[in-house]
């Protein structure tokens, strides 16, 4: 079975790039609550970061839940942009759906999948 497709890249404002810093997966226990449906991602799972239509970075997805935000002590992937909350969103693999789910953690400025804004705490494939 082929690996599941990743969701569209998360984007800040279209004209701005968001510097990304991935913290090693072995950096400690989960940074947020782990849903009971979440499972270890398939080996080799990764997230591609795009800028101007080009992949500029690859982030390995090795944790059950990967947390994105701007405060390194609270997240797994740091997004350095003023519109990003301390703990902004999560990405987790749902084996029952065979899909990755993005969850907004109640961020101030929202999380977008493509052009669509997620409702706070809403999960989106």
The first five atom37 places (N, CA, C, CB, O) and aatype in JSON, in Angstrom:
{
  "aatype": [20, 20, 20, 20, 20, 20, 20, 20, 20, 20, 20, 20, 20, 20, 20, 20, 20, 20, 20, 20, 20, 20, 20, 20, 20, 20, 20, 20, 20, 20, 20, 20, 20, 20, 20, 20, 20, 20, 20, 20, 20, 20, 20, 20, 20, 20, 20, 20, 20, 20, 20, 20, 20, 20, 20, 20, 20, 20, 20, 20, 20, 20, 20, 20, 20, 20, 20, 20, 20, 20, 20, 20, 20, 20, 20, 20, 20, 20, 20, 20, 20, 20, 20, 20, 20, 20, 20, 20, 20, 20, 20, 20, 20, 20, 20, 20, 20, 20, 20, 20, 20, 20, 20, 20, 20, 20, 20, 20, 20, 20, 20, 20, 20, 20, 20, 20, 20, 20, 20, 20, 20, 20, 20, 20, 20],
  "atom_mask": [
    [1, 1, 1, 1, 1],
    [1, 1, 1, 1, 1],
    [1, 1, 1, 1, 1],
    [1, 1, 1, 1, 1],
    [1, 1, 1, 1, 1],
    [1, 1, 1, 1, 1],
    [1, 1, 1, 1, 1],
    [1, 1, 1, 1, 1],
    [1, 1, 1, 1, 1],
    [1, 1, 1, 1, 1],
    [1, 1, 1, 1, 1],
    [1, 1, 1, 1, 1],
    [1, 1, 1, 1, 1],
    [1, 1, 1, 1, 1],
    [1, 1, 1, 1, 1],
    [1, 1, 1, 1, 1],
    [1, 1, 1, 1, 1],
    [1, 1, 1, 1, 1],
    [1, 1, 1, 1, 1],
    [1, 1, 1, 1, 1],
    [1, 1, 1, 1, 1],
    [1, 1, 1, 1, 1],
    [1, 1, 1, 1, 1],
    [1, 1, 1, 1, 1],
    [1, 1, 1, 1, 1],
    [1, 1, 1, 1, 1],
    [1, 1, 1, 1, 1],
    [1, 1, 1, 1, 1],
    [1, 1, 1, 1, 1],
    [1, 1, 1, 1, 1],
    [1, 1, 1, 1, 1],
    [1, 1, 1, 1, 1],
    [1, 1, 1, 1, 1],
    [1, 1, 1, 1, 1],
    [1, 1, 1, 1, 1],
    [1, 1, 1, 1, 1],
    [1, 1, 1, 1, 1],
    [1, 1, 1, 1, 1],
    [1, 1, 1, 1, 1],
    [1, 1, 1, 1, 1],
    [1, 1, 1, 1, 1],
    [1, 1, 1, 1, 1],
    [1, 1, 1, 1, 1],
    [1, 1, 1, 1, 1],
    [1, 1, 1, 1, 1],
    [1, 1, 1, 1, 1],
    [1, 1, 1, 1, 1],
    [1, 1, 1, 1, 1],
    [1, 1, 1, 1, 1],
    [1, 1, 1, 1, 1],
    [1, 1, 1, 1, 1],
    [1, 1, 1, 1, 1],
    [1, 1, 1, 1, 1],
    [1, 1, 1, 1, 1],
    [1, 1, 1, 1, 1],
    [1, 1, 1, 1, 1],
    [1, 1, 1, 1, 1],
    [1, 1, 1, 1, 1],
    [1, 1, 1, 1, 1],
    [1, 1, 1, 1, 1],
    [1, 1, 1, 1, 1],
    [1, 1, 1, 1, 1],
    [1, 1, 1, 1, 1],
    [1, 1, 1, 1, 1],
    [1, 1, 1, 1, 1],
    [1, 1, 1, 1, 1],
    [1, 1, 1, 1, 1],
    [1, 1, 1, 1, 1],
    [1, 1, 1, 1, 1],
    [1, 1, 1, 1, 1],
    [1, 1, 1, 1, 1],
    [1, 1, 1, 1, 1],
    [1, 1, 1, 1, 1],
    [1, 1, 1, 1, 1],
    [1, 1, 1, 1, 1],
    [1, 1, 1, 1, 1],
    [1, 1, 1, 1, 1],
    [1, 1, 1, 1, 1],
    [1, 1, 1, 1, 1],
    [1, 1, 1, 1, 1],
    [1, 1, 1, 1, 1],
    [1, 1, 1, 1, 1],
    [1, 1, 1, 1, 1],
    [1, 1, 1, 1, 1],
    [1, 1, 1, 1, 1],
    [1, 1, 1, 1, 1],
    [1, 1, 1, 1, 1],
    [1, 1, 1, 1, 1],
    [1, 1, 1, 1, 1],
    [1, 1, 1, 1, 1],
    [1, 1, 1, 1, 1],
    [1, 1, 1, 1, 1],
    [1, 1, 1, 1, 1],
    [1, 1, 1, 1, 1],
    [1, 1, 1, 1, 1],
    [1, 1, 1, 1, 1],
    [1, 1, 1, 1, 1],
    [1, 1, 1, 1, 1],
    [1, 1, 1, 1, 1],
    [1, 1, 1, 1, 1],
    [1, 1, 1, 1, 1],
    [1, 1, 1, 1, 1],
    [1, 1, 1, 1, 1],
    [1, 1, 1, 1, 1],
    [1, 1, 1, 1, 1],
    [1, 1, 1, 1, 1],
    [1, 1, 1, 1, 1],
    [1, 1, 1, 1, 1],
    [1, 1, 1, 1, 1],
    [1, 1, 1, 1, 1],
    [1, 1, 1, 1, 1],
    [1, 1, 1, 1, 1],
    [1, 1, 1, 1, 1],
    [1, 1, 1, 1, 1],
    [1, 1, 1, 1, 1],
    [1, 1, 1, 1, 1],
    [1, 1, 1, 1, 1],
    [1, 1, 1, 1, 1],
    [1, 1, 1, 1, 1],
    [1, 1, 1, 1, 1],
    [1, 1, 1, 1, 1],
    [1, 1, 1, 1, 1],
    [1, 1, 1, 1, 1],
    [1, 1, 1, 1, 1],
    [1, 1, 1, 1, 1]
  ],
  "atom_positions": [
    [[0.85, -1.17, 0.0], [0.0, 0.0, 0.0], [0.89, 1.24, 0.0], [-0.96, 0.0, 1.22], [1.83, 1.32, 0.79]],
    [[0.62, 2.21, -0.89], [1.45, 3.42, -0.92], [1.23, 4.24, 0.34], [1.14, 4.27, -2.16], [0.18, 4.15, 0.97]],
    [[2.24, 5.05, 0.71], [2.09, 5.89, 1.9], [0.96, 6.89, 1.68], [3.41, 6.63, 2.23], [0.68, 7.26, 0.54]],
    [[0.31, 7.34, 2.77], [-0.78, 8.29, 2.62], [-0.27, 9.63, 2.11], [-1.51, 8.48, 3.94], [0.88, 10.01, 2.33]],
    [[-1.16, 10.34, 1.42], [-0.8, 11.66, 0.92], [-0.81, 12.65, 2.07], [-1.76, 12.12, -0.2], [-1.66, 12.59, 2.96]],
    [[0.14, 13.57, 2.04], [0.2, 14.62, 3.04], [-0.78, 15.72, 2.67], [1.63, 15.19, 3.17], [-1.08, 15.91, 1.49]],
    [[-1.29, 16.44, 3.66], [-2.18, 17.56, 3.35], [-1.41, 18.66, 2.63], [-2.83, 18.11, 4.62], [-0.18, 18.67, 2.6]],
    [[-2.18, 19.58, 2.04], [-1.56, 20.74, 1.42], [-0.67, 21.44, 2.44], [-2.63, 21.71, 0.86], [-0.96, 21.4, 3.63]],
    [[0.4, 22.08, 1.99], [1.28, 22.77, 2.94], [0.53, 23.85, 3.72], [2.46, 23.4, 2.21], [-0.35, 24.51, 3.18]],
    [[0.9, 24.01, 5.0], [0.36, 25.11, 5.8], [1.09, 26.37, 5.37], [0.51, 24.85, 7.35], [2.31, 26.35, 5.2]],
    [[0.36, 27.45, 5.19], [1.0, 28.67, 4.7], [0.63, 29.86, 5.57], [0.59, 28.94, 3.24], [-0.48, 29.94, 6.11]],
    [[1.56, 30.77, 5.7], [1.25, 32.05, 6.34], [0.66, 32.93, 5.25], [2.55, 32.73, 7.01], [0.06, 32.41, 4.3]],
    [[0.81, 34.21, 5.35], [0.34, 35.09, 4.29], [1.06, 34.72, 3.0], [0.58, 36.58, 4.65], [2.25, 34.42, 3.04]],
    [[0.36, 34.74, 1.85], [0.96, 34.28, 0.61], [2.27, 34.97, 0.24], [0.0, 34.47, -0.49], [3.12, 34.36, -0.41]],
    [[2.46, 36.23, 0.64], [3.66, 36.95, 0.24], [4.83, 36.72, 1.19], [3.36, 38.41, 0.16], [5.93, 37.2, 0.92]],
    [[4.62, 35.99, 2.3], [5.67, 35.86, 3.29], [6.15, 34.42, 3.43], [5.19, 36.37, 4.63], [5.36, 33.48, 3.33]],
    [[7.44, 34.26, 3.66], [8.0, 32.94, 3.94], [8.07, 32.76, 5.45], [9.41, 32.76, 3.28], [8.28, 33.72, 6.18]],
    [[7.88, 31.54, 5.91], [7.95, 31.25, 7.34], [9.17, 30.38, 7.59], [6.65, 30.55, 7.84], [9.17, 29.21, 7.2]],
    [[10.22, 30.92, 8.23], [11.38, 30.09, 8.54], [10.96, 28.93, 9.45], [12.49, 30.93, 9.2], [10.19, 29.12, 10.39]],
    [[11.48, 27.75, 9.17], [11.1, 26.55, 9.91], [12.33, 25.92, 10.52], [10.39, 25.54, 8.99], [13.37, 25.81, 9.88]],
    [[12.21, 25.51, 11.77], [13.29, 24.8, 12.45], [12.7, 23.54, 13.06], [13.99, 25.7, 13.54], [11.86, 23.63, 13.95]],
    [[13.13, 22.38, 12.6], [12.65, 21.12, 13.16], [13.52, 20.74, 14.35], [12.64, 20.0, 12.09], [14.74, 20.72, 14.25]],
    [[12.88, 20.42, 15.46], [13.59, 19.95, 16.65], [13.66, 18.44, 16.54], [12.87, 20.42, 17.97], [12.67, 17.82, 16.16]],
    [[14.78, 17.81, 16.87], [14.87, 16.35, 16.73], [13.74, 15.64, 17.45], [16.21, 15.86, 17.26], [13.32, 16.05, 18.54]],
    [[13.24, 14.55, 16.84], [12.11, 13.8, 17.39], [12.4, 13.24, 18.76], [11.73, 12.68, 16.46], [11.48, 13.03, 19.54]],
    [[13.64, 13.0, 19.08], [14.0, 12.42, 20.38], [14.05, 13.48, 21.48], [15.34, 11.7, 20.28], [14.6, 13.22, 22.55]],
    [[13.5, 14.66, 21.22], [13.61, 15.77, 22.16], [12.73, 15.63, 23.4], [13.26, 17.03, 21.47], [12.63, 16.58, 24.17]],
    [[12.11, 14.49, 23.62], [11.35, 14.29, 24.85], [9.94, 13.79, 24.63], [11.29, 15.55, 25.61], [9.59, 13.35, 23.53]],
    [[9.14, 13.86, 25.68], [7.77, 13.34, 25.62], [6.9, 14.21, 24.73], [7.17, 13.26, 27.03], [7.32, 15.29, 24.32]],
    [[5.68, 13.75, 24.42], [4.79, 14.54, 23.57], [4.58, 15.94, 24.14], [3.44, 13.83, 23.41], [4.5, 16.13, 25.35]],
    [[4.48, 16.92, 23.25], [4.33, 18.32, 23.64], [2.86, 18.7, 23.86], [4.94, 19.22, 22.58], [2.57, 19.83, 24.25]],
    [[1.93, 17.76, 23.6], [0.51, 18.01, 23.82], [-0.18, 16.67, 24.03], [-0.12, 18.78, 22.61], [0.45, 15.61, 23.95]],
    [[-1.48, 16.71, 24.3], [-2.24, 15.47, 24.49], [-2.23, 14.67, 23.19], [-3.7, 15.78, 24.94], [-2.33, 15.23, 22.1]],
    [[-2.12, 13.36, 23.31], [-2.11, 12.47, 22.15], [-3.5, 11.85, 22.0], [-1.0, 11.36, 22.29], [-3.96, 11.16, 22.91]],
    [[-4.18, 12.09, 20.87], [-5.5, 11.49, 20.67], [-5.4, 9.96, 20.67], [-6.12, 11.98, 19.36], [-4.39, 9.4, 20.25]],
    [[-6.45, 9.29, 21.15], [-6.4, 7.83, 21.21], [-6.36, 7.17, 19.84], [-7.59, 7.31, 21.98], [-5.93, 6.02, 19.72]],
    [[-6.78, 7.87, 18.8], [-6.75, 7.32, 17.45], [-5.39, 7.47, 16.77], [-7.82, 7.98, 16.61], [-5.13, 6.79, 15.78]],
    [[-4.54, 8.34, 17.27], [-3.25, 8.62, 16.63], [-2.31, 7.44, 16.76], [-2.61, 9.88, 17.24], [-2.32, 6.74, 17.77]],
    [[-1.49, 7.22, 15.73], [-0.56, 6.1, 15.72], [0.79, 6.55, 15.19], [-1.1, 4.93, 14.87], [0.92, 7.6, 14.56]],
    [[1.8, 5.74, 15.46], [3.13, 6.01, 14.91], [3.0, 6.17, 13.39], [4.15, 4.86, 15.26], [2.34, 5.36, 12.74]],
    [[3.61, 7.19, 12.84], [3.55, 7.36, 11.38], [4.34, 6.26, 10.68], [4.09, 8.73, 10.98], [5.23, 5.64, 11.26]],
    [[4.0, 6.03, 9.43], [4.71, 5.05, 8.63], [6.16, 5.48, 8.47], [4.04, 4.86, 7.26], [6.46, 6.67, 8.39]],
    [[7.06, 4.51, 8.42], [8.48, 4.81, 8.25], [8.68, 5.66, 7.0], [9.31, 3.5, 8.15], [8.1, 5.4, 5.95]],
    [[9.51, 6.67, 7.13], [9.82, 7.54, 6.0], [8.83, 8.67, 5.78], [9.89, 6.72, 4.76], [8.95, 9.42, 4.81]],
    [[7.84, 8.82, 6.68], [6.87, 9.92, 6.53], [7.59, 11.25, 6.68], [5.72, 9.79, 7.57], [8.47, 11.39, 7.54]],
    [[7.22, 12.22, 5.86], [7.88, 13.51, 5.91], [6.93, 14.6, 5.44], [9.15, 13.51, 5.06], [5.96, 14.34, 4.73]],
    [[7.23, 15.8, 5.84], [6.48, 16.98, 5.44], [7.4, 17.85, 4.6], [5.93, 17.77, 6.69], [8.53, 18.13, 5.0]],
    [[6.93, 18.26, 3.45], [7.72, 19.13, 2.59], [7.26, 20.57, 2.79], [7.59, 18.71, 1.1], [6.07, 20.85, 2.77]],
    [[8.22, 21.47, 2.98], [7.95, 22.9, 3.13], [8.2, 23.55, 1.78], [8.84, 23.55, 4.26], [9.26, 23.37, 1.17]],
    [[7.2, 24.31, 1.3], [7.3, 24.95, 0.0], [7.41, 26.45, 0.12], [6.09, 24.59, -0.86], [6.86, 27.07, 1.04]],
    [[8.15, 27.04, -0.82], [8.22, 28.49, -0.97], [8.23, 28.76, -2.46], [9.49, 29.1, -0.26], [9.03, 28.2, -3.21]],
    [[7.33, 29.62, -2.9], [7.22, 29.97, -4.32], [7.11, 28.73, -5.2], [8.42, 30.8, -4.75], [7.69, 28.68, -6.28]],
    [[6.36, 27.74, -4.73], [6.13, 26.53, -5.52], [7.26, 25.52, -5.51], [5.85, 26.91, -6.9], [7.15, 24.49, -6.17]],
    [[8.33, 25.78, -4.79], [9.48, 24.89, -4.73], [9.64, 24.32, -3.33], [10.76, 25.62, -5.16], [9.53, 25.04, -2.35]],
    [[9.9, 23.01, -3.24], [10.18, 22.4, -1.94], [11.53, 22.92, -1.45], [10.17, 20.82, -2.03], [12.54, 22.77, -2.14]],
    [[11.54, 23.53, -0.25], [12.78, 24.1, 0.26], [13.29, 23.37, 1.5], [12.59, 25.56, 0.58], [14.44, 23.55, 1.9]],
    [[12.43, 22.55, 2.11], [12.85, 21.83, 3.31], [12.0, 20.58, 3.47], [12.75, 22.72, 4.57], [10.84, 20.54, 3.06]],
    [[12.6, 19.58, 4.09], [11.91, 18.32, 4.37], [12.0, 18.06, 5.87], [12.53, 17.14, 3.54], [13.09, 18.1, 6.44]],
    [[10.85, 17.78, 6.5], [10.81, 17.52, 7.94], [10.33, 16.1, 8.15], [9.89, 18.54, 8.68], [9.23, 15.74, 7.72]],
    [[11.15, 15.27, 8.8], [10.75, 13.91, 9.11], [9.64, 13.9, 10.15], [11.95, 13.09, 9.61], [9.71, 14.63, 11.13]],
    [[8.63, 13.08, 9.92], [7.51, 12.96, 10.86], [7.65, 11.62, 11.56], [6.12, 13.08, 10.13], [7.24, 10.58, 11.04]],
    [[8.23, 11.65, 12.76], [8.55, 10.42, 13.48], [7.75, 10.25, 14.75], [10.01, 10.38, 13.8], [7.74, 9.17, 15.34]],
    [[7.07, 11.3, 15.2], [6.3, 11.24, 16.45], [4.84, 10.92, 16.16], [6.42, 12.57, 17.23], [4.35, 11.12, 15.05]],
    [[4.15, 10.43, 17.19], [2.72, 10.16, 17.04], [1.99, 11.47, 16.74], [2.14, 9.5, 18.33], [1.1, 11.5, 15.89]],
    [[2.34, 12.54, 17.42], [1.78, 13.87, 17.17], [2.95, 14.85, 17.03], [0.79, 14.32, 18.31], [3.81, 14.91, 17.91]],
    [[2.97, 15.6, 15.94], [3.98, 16.64, 15.75], [3.31, 17.98, 15.99], [4.62, 16.57, 14.31], [2.3, 18.3, 15.37]],
    [[3.89, 18.77, 16.91], [3.32, 20.07, 17.28], [4.11, 21.17, 16.57], [3.34, 20.27, 18.83], [5.35, 21.16, 16.58]],
    [[3.39, 22.12, 15.98], [3.98, 23.27, 15.3], [3.65, 24.53, 16.09], [3.45, 23.38, 13.83], [2.55, 24.66, 16.63]],
    [[4.6, 25.46, 16.16], [4.38, 26.72, 16.86], [5.65, 27.52, 16.9], [3.86, 26.48, 18.27], [6.63, 27.2, 16.22]],
    [[5.66, 28.59, 17.71], [6.84, 29.46, 17.71], [7.73, 29.34, 18.93], [6.41, 30.87, 17.58], [8.8, 29.96, 18.94]],
    [[7.36, 28.59, 19.96], [8.19, 28.46, 21.17], [8.8, 27.07, 21.21], [7.35, 28.74, 22.46], [8.1, 26.08, 21.42]],
    [[10.11, 27.0, 21.01], [10.82, 25.73, 20.91], [10.59, 24.75, 22.03], [12.24, 25.98, 20.81], [10.55, 23.54, 21.8]],
    [[10.43, 25.24, 23.26], [10.24, 24.35, 24.4], [8.87, 23.69, 24.38], [10.42, 25.11, 25.71], [8.66, 22.68, 25.06]],
    [[7.93, 24.23, 23.61], [6.56, 23.74, 23.6], [6.19, 22.97, 22.35], [5.62, 24.87, 23.76], [5.11, 22.38, 22.28]],
    [[7.07, 22.97, 21.35], [6.72, 22.39, 20.05], [7.83, 21.5, 19.51], [6.4, 23.49, 19.04], [8.94, 21.46, 20.04]],
    [[7.49, 20.79, 18.44], [8.46, 19.94, 17.75], [9.04, 20.65, 16.53], [7.81, 18.63, 17.33], [10.19, 20.41, 16.17]],
    [[8.25, 21.51, 15.91], [8.69, 22.26, 14.73], [8.41, 23.74, 14.99], [7.97, 21.76, 13.42], [7.26, 24.14, 15.18]],
    [[9.47, 24.54, 15.0], [9.35, 25.97, 15.25], [9.08, 26.7, 13.94], [10.64, 26.53, 15.93], [9.8, 26.52, 12.96]],
    [[8.03, 27.53, 13.94], [7.69, 28.39, 12.8], [7.9, 29.83, 13.27], [6.21, 28.15, 12.29], [7.16, 30.33, 14.11]],
    [[8.91, 30.48, 12.72], [9.31, 31.81, 13.18], [8.56, 32.89, 12.41], [10.82, 32.0, 13.02], [9.05, 33.42, 11.41]],
    [[7.35, 33.21, 12.89], [6.55, 34.24, 12.24], [5.6, 34.82, 13.29], [5.76, 33.67, 11.02], [5.06, 34.07, 14.1]],
    [[5.37, 36.15, 13.28], [4.52, 36.75, 14.31], [3.07, 36.25, 14.3], [4.52, 38.23, 14.15], [2.38, 36.38, 15.31]],
    [[2.6, 35.69, 13.2], [1.21, 35.19, 13.15], [1.07, 33.79, 13.75], [0.72, 35.18, 11.71], [-0.04, 33.28, 13.86]],
    [[2.18, 33.19, 14.14], [2.17, 31.83, 14.68], [2.05, 31.88, 16.2], [3.44, 31.05, 14.26], [2.75, 32.65, 16.86]],
    [[1.15, 31.07, 16.76], [0.97, 31.0, 18.21], [2.05, 30.14, 18.84], [-0.43, 30.44, 18.56], [2.77, 29.42, 18.15]],
    [[2.16, 30.23, 20.18], [3.17, 29.44, 20.9], [3.02, 27.96, 20.57], [3.05, 29.65, 22.43], [4.0, 27.32, 20.18]],
    [[1.85, 27.41, 20.7], [1.5, 26.07, 20.21], [0.37, 26.31, 19.22], [1.09, 25.05, 21.38], [-0.74, 26.67, 19.63]],
    [[0.64, 26.12, 17.95], [-0.29, 26.56, 16.91], [-1.18, 25.44, 16.38], [0.49, 27.15, 15.76], [-2.4, 25.57, 16.35]],
    [[-0.56, 24.34, 15.96], [-1.32, 23.25, 15.33], [-0.55, 21.94, 15.48], [-1.58, 23.56, 13.83], [0.64, 21.93, 15.79]],
    [[-1.27, 20.84, 15.26], [-0.63, 19.53, 15.28], [-0.88, 18.8, 13.97], [-1.15, 18.68, 16.47], [-1.8, 19.13, 13.22]],
    [[-0.04, 17.82, 13.72], [-0.19, 16.93, 12.58], [-0.02, 15.52, 13.12], [0.85, 17.24, 11.43], [0.99, 15.22, 13.76]],
    [[-1.0, 14.65, 12.87], [-0.95, 13.28, 13.39], [-1.52, 12.33, 12.35], [-1.74, 13.16, 14.72], [-2.41, 12.69, 11.57]],
    [[-1.0, 11.11, 12.34], [-1.46, 10.08, 11.4], [-2.61, 9.3, 12.02], [-0.31, 9.12, 11.01], [-2.51, 8.82, 13.15]],
    [[-3.71, 9.18, 11.27], [-4.9, 8.43, 11.7], [-4.95, 7.15, 10.86], [-6.23, 9.28, 11.53], [-5.36, 7.2, 9.7]],
    [[-4.54, 5.99, 11.43], [-4.49, 4.77, 10.63], [-5.86, 4.3, 10.16], [-3.83, 3.67, 11.43], [-5.97, 3.7, 9.09]],
    [[-6.91, 4.55, 10.94], [-8.26, 4.14, 10.54], [-8.72, 4.84, 9.27], [-9.24, 4.41, 11.65], [-9.44, 4.26, 8.47]],
    [[-8.31, 6.08, 9.1], [-8.65, 6.85, 7.9], [-7.57, 6.74, 6.83], [-8.87, 8.31, 8.26], [-7.8, 7.07, 5.67]],
    [[-6.39, 6.27, 7.23], [-5.27, 6.23, 6.29], [-4.88, 7.63, 5.85], [-5.62, 5.38, 5.08], [-4.52, 7.85, 4.7]],
    [[-4.96, 8.58, 6.79], [-4.74, 9.98, 6.44], [-4.05, 10.72, 7.58], [-6.06, 10.67, 6.08], [-4.07, 10.28, 8.73]],
    [[-3.46, 11.85, 7.23], [-2.87, 12.77, 8.2], [-3.93, 13.8, 8.57], [-1.58, 13.47, 7.64], [-4.63, 14.3, 7.69]],
    [[-4.05, 14.12, 9.85], [-5.02, 15.11, 10.29], [-4.3, 16.3, 10.92], [-6.01, 14.49, 11.29], [-3.42, 16.14, 11.76]],
    [[-4.69, 17.49, 10.5], [-4.18, 18.75, 11.04], [-5.21, 19.25, 12.04], [-3.91, 19.82, 9.9], [-6.41, 19.26, 11.76]],
    [[-4.75, 19.66, 13.22], [-5.65, 20.2, 14.24], [-5.14, 21.56, 14.68], [-5.77, 19.24, 15.45], [-3.99, 21.69, 15.11]],
    [[-5.99, 22.57, 14.58], [-5.65, 23.89, 15.1], [-5.78, 23.84, 16.62], [-6.57, 25.01, 14.49], [-6.78, 23.33, 17.13]],
    [[-4.81, 24.34, 17.34], [-4.81, 24.29, 18.81], [-5.39, 25.56, 19.44], [-3.4, 24.06, 19.32], [-4.98, 25.95, 20.53]],
    [[-6.32, 26.18, 18.75], [-6.89, 27.42, 19.27], [-6.01, 28.62, 18.99], [-7.13, 27.3, 20.76], [-6.0, 29.58, 19.76]],
    [[-5.27, 28.57, 17.89], [-4.33, 29.64, 17.56], [-5.05, 30.97, 17.35], [-3.53, 29.27, 16.32], [-6.22, 31.01, 16.99]],
    [[-4.33, 32.04, 17.58], [-4.89, 33.38, 17.45], [-5.25, 33.72, 16.01], [-3.91, 34.41, 17.98], [-6.32, 34.27, 15.75]],
    [[-4.38, 33.4, 15.07], [-4.57, 33.8, 13.67], [-5.04, 32.67, 12.77], [-3.3, 34.35, 13.13], [-5.21, 32.87, 11.57]],
    [[-5.27, 31.5, 13.32], [-5.84, 30.4, 12.55], [-4.81, 29.55, 11.83], [-6.79, 30.93, 11.57], [-3.65, 29.91, 11.67]],
    [[-5.3, 28.39, 11.39], [-4.53, 27.43, 10.61], [-5.28, 27.21, 9.31], [-4.31, 26.08, 11.38], [-6.5, 27.07, 9.3]],
    [[-4.55, 27.19, 8.21], [-5.17, 27.04, 6.9], [-4.7, 25.76, 6.23], [-4.86, 28.25, 6.01], [-3.53, 25.4, 6.33]],
    [[-5.62, 25.07, 5.57], [-5.29, 23.95, 4.7], [-5.68, 24.43, 3.31], [-6.04, 22.58, 5.12], [-6.86, 24.58, 3.0]],
    [[-4.67, 24.67, 2.48], [-4.92, 25.35, 1.22], [-5.39, 26.76, 1.55], [-5.98, 24.58, 0.36], [-4.73, 27.46, 2.32]],
    [[-6.51, 27.17, 1.0], [-7.06, 28.51, 1.27], [-8.13, 28.47, 2.36], [-7.64, 29.1, 0.0], [-8.66, 29.51, 2.74]],
    [[-8.43, 27.28, 2.87], [-9.53, 27.14, 3.84], [-9.02, 27.21, 5.28], [-10.26, 25.82, 3.62], [-8.1, 26.48, 5.66]],
    [[-9.63, 28.09, 6.06], [-9.26, 28.22, 7.47], [-9.98, 27.15, 8.28], [-9.6, 29.64, 8.0], [-11.18, 26.94, 8.13]],
    [[-9.23, 26.47, 9.15], [-9.83, 25.47, 10.04], [-10.48, 26.17, 11.22], [-8.77, 24.46, 10.52], [-9.97, 27.17, 11.72]],
    [[-11.61, 25.63, 11.67], [-12.2, 26.12, 12.91], [-11.27, 25.71, 14.04], [-13.66, 25.54, 13.13], [-10.55, 24.71, 13.92]],
    [[-11.27, 26.45, 15.14], [-10.4, 26.11, 16.27], [-10.7, 24.69, 16.73], [-10.57, 27.11, 17.43], [-11.86, 24.32, 16.88]],
    [[-9.68, 23.93, 16.96], [-9.69, 22.52, 17.37], [-10.32, 21.59, 16.34], [-10.42, 22.38, 18.69], [-10.6, 20.43, 16.65]],
    [[-10.56, 22.06, 15.13], [-11.11, 21.22, 14.07], [-10.0, 20.39, 13.44], [-11.81, 22.07, 12.99], [-8.88, 20.87, 13.26]],
    [[-10.32, 19.16, 13.12], [-9.35, 18.3, 12.44], [-9.66, 18.27, 10.95], [-9.37, 16.85, 13.02], [-10.82, 18.26, 10.55]],
    [[-8.62, 18.27, 10.15], [-8.79, 18.31, 8.7], [-7.79, 17.37, 8.05], [-8.63, 19.74, 8.16], [-6.62, 17.36, 8.4]],
    [[-8.27, 16.6, 7.09], [-7.39, 15.71, 6.32], [-6.68, 16.54, 5.29], [-8.18, 14.54, 5.65], [-5.88, 16.01, 4.52]]
  ]
}
